Amino acid sequence: MSTFRSIVFASVIAGFIVGLLVTVAQQFGTVPLILKAEVFEKAAETHQHDTPAAPQAAAVGHDHAGHDHAAHDHGAEGWEPRDGFERNAYTAAANVLTAIGFALLLAGFFAVRSGATGKGISWHEGLMWGLAGFAVFTIAPGLGLAPELPGVPAAPLLSRQVWWTAAVLATAAGLALIVFHRSVPTAIAGVILLILPHLIGAPELEQVETNVPSSLSHQFVTAVTVTSLMFWSLLGAVTSALFARFDHGTDARA
């Protein structure tokens, strides 16, 4: 089996395993919190529909918010999976595809690392790579943009996506400089990259009005963080173990 096939086989198998395990974990962690938040969201929408129109002066002052609400209502009328099996099936499929994508990224790093050192990748090293992924894709952007429940207003999507991408890239580059180029100047540059996105600051609304309890939001942030830690730890360890197994078979036949 070639190195490319080892990468693909390890990533697909690891993605299915980790994606399904994370889906099960979400059923006990994040999903119940999302369902509770949706109750508050629907109650707020019902209240807004039943409330008489505000005076013209107030309406002009909140024109942008009014357009956002109309857009939300229009989007809510679109198709969405039914609660129960259909919704869980789509969630599982999304988790599996996401896990396969990140596993391909990790396995590619494992292949380059193994080729450069001439040594195989252990699951311990894979676990460390997984934890690095957790730091890059969860901890760093989460410090500025915490996971949000339905019914909680947020800054415009595009600005959040730009900041999230910048935070991920800066964190990845900063960690790489610190870990792989062990010198004082590169370590300083790495630290600067780590803190730069947070010095700039994530986009946020000046005022957030929601009837979703803050305690529910805090529970959701904790649940998402724990689930993400599980995801990345398992993905790093399982992908590295499978890649080492497939790649070892390639070396043995060579």
N, C-alpha and C positions, 0 to 999 in steps of 0.2 A: 504493500500500500504506500503510495507516494505521500510526501509531507502535506500536500494540498488536500488529499483525500482524508488524511488523518485529522486535519483541521476541521473539515466539513463534518465528518462522522462524529468526532468528539463534540463539536458545537451543537449539532442537531440533537444528539442523545441527551447531552447535559441540559440543553434548553427545554426539552420535553419534561425531564425529571424535575428541574428546578421550577419551571413555570407552573406545573401542576401542584407541586408542594406549596408554592407561594399562594396559589389560588385557594387552596384549602385553608391556609393561615388567614387569608383575608376574610374568609367567611366568619371567622371568630373575632377578627380585629377591626378592620376598617369598614367592612360592609354594614354591620349593624349601626355604626355611627353615621354613615352616609344616609341610610334609610331614616334615621331619626331626624337628620338635618333636612331631608326632603319634606318631612311632615311640616316643619317650621316654614320652609320655603313656600309650600303650597298654601299654608294658612295665610302667609303674608300676601301672596298673590290674590287670594280670595278677598282679603280685607281691602286691598287696593282697588279691586274691581267694584267692591260694594261702596267705597267711599266716594262722596260727591266730588265733582271736579273742583280744584283749587281756584282761587281768584286769578284773573289774568296776569296781574303783576307777579305773583308767585310762579305762575307757569312759565313766564318769560325768563325768570331768574334761574330756572332749573331745566332749561330746554335740552341741554346735553343729556341729563339724566333721563328725561322723558324719552328721547330717542333710543337710549340704551335699553330702557324697559320695553319699548315697543319691539325692538330687535329680539329681545329675549323671548317675548311672547310669541313672535313669529317663528323663532327657532324651536320653541317648545311644541309647536303644532306639527313639526316634522316627525319622521319615523323614528322610533326608538324601540329597543327590544323589550319584550314583556318581562315582568318580574318573574322570578323563579328559574326554571331550567334554561330558558332562552338567554336571559341576562347573564347567568353564571357561565353558560357556554361561550358567549362572546368575551366575557372577562378572561376565561381560561385561555381562549385562543390568542387574545392580545398579550397575556402574560407569557405564553409559550413563544410567540414570535419575538417579543422583546428580549426574552432570555436567550433565544438562538442568536439574535443580532449581537448582543453584548458578548456572548460566548465566542462568536466568530472573532470579535475584536481581541478578546483575551487569548484565544488559541493562536492568533496571528503573532501576538507578542511572545507567547511561549515558544513558537517556532523560531522566531528571530533570536530570542534569548538562548535557546538550546543550540542553535547553529553557531552563535558567537562564542559560547563557553565550551561547547563540545560535551556538555553534560545534560542529562535528562532533567525534566522539571518534576519536582516532588509535589505532593498535594499540600505540604506545608508552605512551599513557595507560592503555589497557586492561591492558597488562602490569603497570603499577604497581598497578592495582586488584587484579589477580590475586595479586601479591606481598603485598598487604595481606590478602587472603583467606587466604593461606598463613600469615601471622603470626597472624591471628585464630583460625583453625580448626586449625592444626597446632602452631606453635611455642608459643603461650601455654598451651594445655591440656597439651601434651606435656611441658612443664617439670615439671608435677605428676603427670600420669598418662601414663607412657610406654606405647607400644604393647606389648601382651603376647602371647606365643605360647601355643598350646594347652598345657595341663599346668602353667602357672604360676598359682598361686593369686592372687586379687585381693580387694580390699575389696568389700562388698556392692554390687550393680549400681546400686541406686537412689541411694545416696550418691555414687557416682562420676558418675552422670548429672547429679545436681544440681550438683556442683562443676564439672563440665565445662561445663555450660550457663552457670553464673555466670562462669566464666573467659572464655568466648567473648564474652558480653555486655559484661563489664567491659573487655575488651581492645578490642572494637569501639568502645565509647563513649569510651574513653581516647584511641585514635588519632584519632577524629573531633574531639574537643576540641583536640587538639594541631595537627592539620592544617588544620581549617576555621575555628577561632577562635584566631587568632594573637595571643594576649595572655598576659601572665605568669600571671594568676590561673587562666585556663582551662588553660594548659600544666601548671601545678602540679596542678590537679584531674585532668587527664588522666594524669599520671604516677602519682598516687595510685591511680587506677582500674586502671592497668596492674599495679601491684605488690600491690594489695589481696588478690586471690585467693590469691597465693602466700604472703602473710603469714598468712592464715587456714590455709592448707595443705590439700593434697588428702588424701582418705581413703586410708589404707593399713593393711595388716595389721602387727601388731607383730612377727610372725615368719612368714617365708615358707620353706616346705620344698618343694623341687622337684628332680627329677633332670634337668631341662632345663639344659644347660650355660649359664653366664652369658655365655660368648663368643657362643653362638648368639643369646641375647637381645639382646646389643649389636649384632650384625650385623642383626638384625631391625629394631631401632630406626633404624639408619642407612638401611636399605633403604626402610622406610616413609617416612622423612623425605625422602629423595631422590625417591621416587615422588610424594609429595605436592607437592613443589616443582615437579616436572614437570607435574603435574595443574593446579595453580593458574596457573602461568606460561602454559601453553598455553591454558587456559580463558579467562584474561583477554585474551590477545592475539587469539585466534581469534574469541571472542564480540564483541569491540569492532570487529574488522575486518568481520565479517559484518553487525553492526548498522549500522555506518556505511554499508556498501554498500546495504542495504535502505532505510535511512532517507533516504539521499541520493536514491534513486529516488523516494521519497515527496515530498521537497522539490522535486525537479525537476518533477514532474507538477503540484504545487500552484502 
